[in-house]
Amino acid sequence: MEQIITYFENIPALHRSLILVGGITFFWILEGIVPLFNIPYKKWRHSVPNFFFTLTTILVNFPLAFLFLMTSDWAVANDFGIINWLPEMPLWLYVILGVLFLDLIGAYAAHWVEHKIKPLWMVHLVHHSDHNVDTTTANRHHPLESLIRYSFTLLGIFLVGAPIGVIMLYQSMSVVLSQFNHANIQLPKKLDKAISWVIVSPDMHKVHHHYKLPYTDSNYGNIFAIWDRLFGTYMYLDTEKIVYGVDTFPDEKENSSIIGLLKQPFHKYRRPTTEN
């Protein structure tokens, strides 16, 4: 574990890029082998806006990364934060708890808030308006949402008191597991169900992308499934019944346009309707 943390403390930018690109490539190939849905779409054309928003996310996060480091260094130096206030423990447990709490604040809490506050929902809508969810959807976030998620992650680093090695490990896991649970892949149902007790599985997260409430407001987790089960936001829906998108924004052409998606947060507020 010490070697892993040392690696992530000094992970080169090239390696971080390889994690991002390697994950997309792996799940892209897997989608062609064991697809959940045989989607009649042109995959490369569908991926263009999603790759565009992947790039904008990088452009938002890269120049602000120094704040992660400064906050982490301060917390560690001052013995501040949840994992630093706990009794002394083995390194492996310290790392797991660090990643667990960063996932709670930086992912689950951020996601839940985006669904509950009207202006933030309109920003988050860009992610939900994908009519053909696949592994590229994982990085489909409006630049404003990238700032929101960044702020929650920064808050998480401060409150958790995580050292930079744990933060980089968390971010790497977050990228790959988000690509995994958005991927259009079909796992054996028993395996998917078993996985969903620990980490967010593909079938579990697809429920969140169903086009109507209450399913849209469920399964907020990114890495760990424990938070949805603990806070009562877990829901199950047979994948055969899942319809992607948001019923109040049904225009697939606009929802596939980069310009249209950039304007989406500024539309009149509309929530999905409730499933009958």
C-alpha positions as CSV (number, residue, x, y, z in Angstrom):
1,M,0.0,0.0,0.0
2,E,2.9,2.4,0.8
3,Q,4.3,1.9,-2.7
4,I,0.9,2.6,-4.3
5,I,0.5,5.9,-2.3
6,T,4.0,6.9,-3.1
7,Y,3.3,6.3,-6.8
8,F,0.1,8.4,-6.7
9,E,1.9,11.2,-4.7
10,N,4.2,11.7,-7.7
11,I,2.0,10.4,-10.6
12,P,3.1,12.0,-13.9
13,A,0.6,14.0,-16.0
14,L,1.2,11.5,-18.8
15,H,0.1,8.6,-16.5
16,R,-3.0,10.4,-15.5
17,S,-3.8,11.0,-19.2
18,L,-3.2,7.3,-19.9
19,I,-5.7,6.3,-17.2
20,L,-8.4,8.5,-18.7
21,V,-7.7,7.4,-22.3
22,G,-7.0,3.8,-21.4
23,G,-10.3,3.5,-19.5
24,I,-12.4,4.9,-22.3
25,T,-10.6,2.7,-24.9
26,F,-11.0,-0.5,-22.8
27,F,-14.7,0.1,-22.1
28,W,-15.4,1.3,-25.7
29,I,-14.0,-2.1,-27.0
30,L,-16.0,-4.0,-24.3
31,E,-19.2,-2.3,-25.4
32,G,-18.8,-3.8,-28.8
33,I,-18.3,-7.3,-27.4
34,V,-21.0,-7.4,-24.6
35,P,-23.4,-4.5,-25.2
36,L,-26.3,-4.0,-22.8
37,F,-28.3,-2.3,-25.5
38,N,-27.7,-2.7,-29.2
39,I,-28.0,1.1,-29.8
40,P,-28.6,2.1,-33.5
41,Y,-26.3,5.1,-33.4
42,K,-23.1,6.3,-35.0
43,K,-20.8,5.9,-32.0
44,W,-18.1,8.3,-33.1
45,R,-20.6,11.0,-33.9
46,H,-22.3,10.5,-30.6
47,S,-19.0,10.8,-28.8
48,V,-18.0,14.2,-30.2
49,P,-19.9,16.4,-27.7
50,N,-18.9,14.0,-24.9
51,F,-15.2,14.3,-25.8
52,F,-15.6,18.0,-26.1
53,F,-16.9,18.2,-22.5
54,T,-14.1,15.9,-21.4
55,L,-11.6,18.5,-22.7
56,T,-13.4,21.4,-21.0
57,T,-13.3,19.5,-17.7
58,I,-9.6,19.1,-18.1
59,L,-9.2,22.8,-18.9
60,V,-11.2,23.8,-15.9
61,N,-9.4,21.4,-13.4
62,F,-5.8,21.7,-14.6
63,P,-5.1,25.3,-13.7
64,L,-6.9,25.0,-10.3
65,A,-5.1,21.8,-9.3
66,F,-2.7,23.7,-7.1
67,L,-5.5,24.4,-4.7
68,F,-5.9,20.7,-4.1
69,L,-2.2,20.5,-3.2
70,M,-2.2,23.5,-1.0
71,T,-5.3,22.4,0.9
72,S,-4.0,18.9,1.3
73,D,-0.6,20.1,2.5
74,W,-2.2,22.4,5.0
75,A,-4.5,19.7,6.4
76,V,-1.7,17.2,6.8
77,A,0.7,19.7,8.4
78,N,-2.0,20.8,10.9
79,D,-3.3,17.3,11.5
80,F,-6.8,18.5,10.4
81,G,-9.6,16.5,8.9
82,I,-11.7,13.4,9.6
83,I,-9.1,10.8,8.9
84,N,-6.5,12.6,10.9
85,W,-8.8,12.8,14.0
86,L,-9.4,9.1,14.1
87,P,-7.3,6.8,16.2
88,E,-4.1,5.5,14.7
89,M,-4.8,2.8,12.1
90,P,-3.0,0.7,9.5
91,L,-2.1,2.5,6.3
92,W,-4.5,0.4,4.2
93,L,-7.4,1.4,6.4
94,Y,-6.4,5.0,6.4
95,V,-6.3,5.0,2.6
96,I,-9.7,3.3,2.2
97,L,-11.4,5.7,4.6
98,G,-9.8,8.6,2.8
99,V,-11.1,7.5,-0.5
100,L,-14.5,6.6,1.0
101,F,-15.1,10.0,2.5
102,L,-13.8,11.9,-0.5
103,D,-16.3,9.9,-2.6
104,L,-19.1,10.9,-0.2
105,I,-18.4,14.6,-0.3
106,G,-16.8,15.1,-3.7
107,A,-19.2,12.8,-5.7
108,Y,-22.3,11.7,-3.8
109,A,-23.0,14.9,-2.0
110,A,-22.2,17.0,-5.1
111,H,-24.5,14.9,-7.2
112,W,-27.4,15.0,-4.7
113,V,-27.2,18.7,-4.4
114,E,-27.2,19.2,-8.2
115,H,-30.5,17.3,-8.3
116,K,-32.1,19.3,-5.5
117,I,-31.2,22.9,-6.4
118,K,-32.9,24.2,-9.5
119,P,-30.1,26.2,-11.1
120,L,-27.6,23.4,-10.5
121,W,-30.0,20.8,-12.0
122,M,-30.1,22.9,-15.2
123,V,-26.3,22.7,-15.3
124,H,-26.3,19.0,-14.5
125,L,-28.9,18.4,-17.2
126,V,-26.2,18.3,-19.9
127,H,-25.1,15.0,-18.4
128,H,-28.6,13.6,-18.2
129,S,-29.7,14.6,-21.7
130,D,-27.6,12.0,-23.4
131,H,-30.0,9.7,-25.2
132,N,-27.4,6.9,-25.7
133,V,-25.5,6.4,-22.5
134,D,-22.1,4.8,-23.0
135,T,-18.6,5.1,-21.5
136,T,-18.1,8.5,-23.0
137,T,-21.1,9.9,-21.2
138,A,-19.1,9.6,-17.9
139,N,-17.2,12.8,-18.8
140,R,-20.1,14.7,-20.3
141,H,-20.3,17.7,-17.9
142,H,-20.9,21.4,-18.7
143,P,-17.9,23.6,-17.7
144,L,-20.1,25.1,-15.0
145,E,-20.6,21.7,-13.5
146,S,-16.9,21.0,-13.7
147,L,-16.5,24.1,-11.4
148,I,-19.2,22.8,-9.1
149,R,-17.7,19.3,-8.8
150,Y,-14.3,20.9,-8.3
151,S,-15.6,23.0,-5.4
152,F,-17.1,19.9,-3.7
153,T,-13.9,17.9,-4.2
154,L,-11.9,20.8,-2.7
155,L,-14.3,20.9,0.3
156,G,-13.9,17.2,0.6
157,I,-10.1,17.5,0.7
158,F,-10.4,20.1,3.5
159,L,-12.9,18.2,5.6
160,V,-11.3,14.8,5.1
161,G,-7.7,16.0,5.5
162,A,-6.5,13.6,2.8
163,P,-2.8,13.6,1.7
164,I,-2.1,14.2,-2.0
165,G,-1.4,10.5,-2.7
166,V,-4.9,9.5,-1.5
167,I,-6.4,12.4,-3.5
168,M,-4.7,11.3,-6.7
169,L,-5.7,7.7,-6.0
170,Y,-9.3,8.8,-5.5
171,Q,-9.4,10.9,-8.6
172,S,-8.0,8.0,-10.7
173,M,-10.5,5.6,-9.3
174,S,-13.3,8.1,-9.9
175,V,-12.5,8.5,-13.5
176,V,-12.2,4.7,-14.3
177,L,-15.2,3.6,-12.2
178,S,-17.4,6.4,-13.8
179,Q,-16.4,5.1,-17.2
180,F,-17.2,1.6,-16.0
181,N,-20.7,2.3,-14.6
182,H,-21.7,4.4,-17.6
183,A,-20.4,1.9,-20.1
184,N,-23.0,0.2,-22.3
185,I,-21.9,-3.3,-21.2
186,Q,-23.9,-6.3,-19.9
187,L,-22.5,-8.2,-17.0
188,P,-24.2,-11.4,-15.7
189,K,-27.1,-10.2,-13.6
190,K,-25.9,-12.0,-10.5
191,L,-22.4,-10.5,-10.9
192,D,-23.7,-7.0,-11.4
193,K,-26.0,-7.4,-8.4
194,A,-23.1,-8.6,-6.2
195,I,-20.8,-5.8,-7.4
196,S,-23.5,-3.2,-6.6
197,W,-23.2,-4.0,-2.9
198,V,-19.7,-2.6,-2.9
199,I,-19.2,-0.3,-5.9
200,V,-21.6,1.3,-8.3
201,S,-22.3,-1.3,-11.1
202,P,-23.4,-0.5,-14.7
203,D,-27.0,-1.7,-14.1
204,M,-27.2,0.3,-10.8
205,H,-26.1,3.5,-12.4
206,K,-28.2,3.1,-15.6
207,V,-31.3,3.4,-13.4
208,H,-30.2,7.0,-12.5
209,H,-30.3,7.8,-16.3
210,H,-33.9,6.8,-16.7
211,Y,-35.8,9.7,-18.2
212,K,-38.5,10.0,-15.4
213,L,-38.7,10.5,-11.7
214,P,-38.3,9.0,-9.2
215,Y,-35.5,7.0,-10.8
216,T,-33.7,10.1,-12.0
217,D,-33.3,11.1,-8.4
218,S,-31.7,7.8,-7.2
219,N,-28.4,6.0,-7.3
220,Y,-26.2,9.1,-7.0
221,G,-23.0,7.2,-6.1
222,N,-19.9,7.2,-8.3
223,I,-17.4,4.8,-6.7
224,F,-19.0,3.2,-3.6
225,A,-22.6,1.9,-3.5
226,I,-22.8,2.2,0.3
227,W,-23.9,5.9,0.3
228,D,-27.1,5.3,-1.7
229,R,-28.0,2.3,0.5
230,L,-27.2,4.2,3.7
231,F,-29.1,7.4,2.8
232,G,-32.1,5.6,1.2
233,T,-31.5,6.8,-2.4
234,Y,-30.9,3.3,-3.9
235,M,-33.5,2.2,-6.4
236,Y,-33.8,-0.8,-8.7
237,L,-35.3,-0.9,-12.2
238,D,-35.1,-3.7,-14.7
239,T,-32.7,-2.6,-17.5
240,E,-35.3,-3.5,-20.1
241,K,-37.5,-0.7,-18.8
242,I,-34.8,2.0,-18.9
243,V,-35.2,4.9,-21.3
244,Y,-32.3,7.4,-21.4
245,G,-32.6,11.1,-21.4
246,V,-34.9,13.6,-19.7
247,D,-38.6,13.7,-20.7
248,T,-38.9,17.4,-20.4
249,F,-35.9,18.0,-22.8
250,P,-36.7,15.4,-25.5
251,D,-35.0,17.1,-28.5
252,E,-32.3,14.6,-29.3
253,K,-30.8,16.9,-32.0
254,E,-30.3,19.8,-29.6
255,N,-29.1,17.3,-27.0
256,S,-26.4,16.2,-29.4
257,S,-25.2,19.7,-30.3
258,I,-22.2,21.2,-28.5
259,I,-23.7,24.7,-28.9
260,G,-27.1,23.5,-27.7
261,L,-25.6,21.8,-24.7
262,L,-23.6,24.9,-23.7
263,K,-26.8,26.9,-23.7
264,Q,-28.8,24.2,-21.9
265,P,-28.3,25.5,-18.3
266,F,-30.0,28.8,-19.4
267,H,-33.3,27.3,-20.5
268,K,-36.4,27.7,-18.4
269,Y,-36.3,25.3,-15.4
270,R,-38.0,22.0,-16.0
271,R,-37.9,18.8,-14.0
272,P,-38.6,15.3,-15.2
273,T,-42.1,14.1,-14.6
274,T,-42.9,11.2,-12.3
275,E,-43.1,7.6,-13.6
276,N,-46.7,6.3,-13.5
